[in-house]
Every structure is written in C-alpha cells, then in structure tokens.
Amino acid sequence: MNTTKNYHKDDGDVFVVGGEISVVDEGKLTFDGTALKPAANQADSSASTIADLRSDFNSLLTKLKASGLMLVDE
C-alpha cells in the first residue's frame, strides 16, 4: 500500500497527485509550451437578450483563451 500522496508510477510516465501542487516564485504550469494561469473573472450574466448573452459568452471565451485554459483557433 502506497501512503505517499504524490508519486510517479508506470516508470515515471504518470505523476499521481493526491496532495497539493504549489507553484511559487518563478514556477509555472505549461501545456505544449503555453503557460497556464488563472482566467480573469467573468461577471455573472444579467443578459436579457440573446445578443447580450452572446456577448457575455464571447467575453468568457476570450478570457479562457488568454489564460491558456482554452486553445486558440488557428
């Protein structure tokens, strides 16, 4: 039985995290070379029309892409 919360398995191909990852100072998470960071806040929508809802939704997509949490269309 493994009681270590964070460990490698499958000859190092898999890193299992059962604890916490703390990224400090100059540390960063990347995906295919793109740094991931928290997305900017998106206010709750108060849209009363489809056009306004579309605008709110597109703002959310823009923020997710800017944070690296969503790929940008090429």
Secondary structure, DSSP 8 states (H G I E B T S, - for coil): ----SEEEETTTTEEEESS-----TT--EEETTEEE------------SHHHHHHHHHHHHHHHHHHTSS----
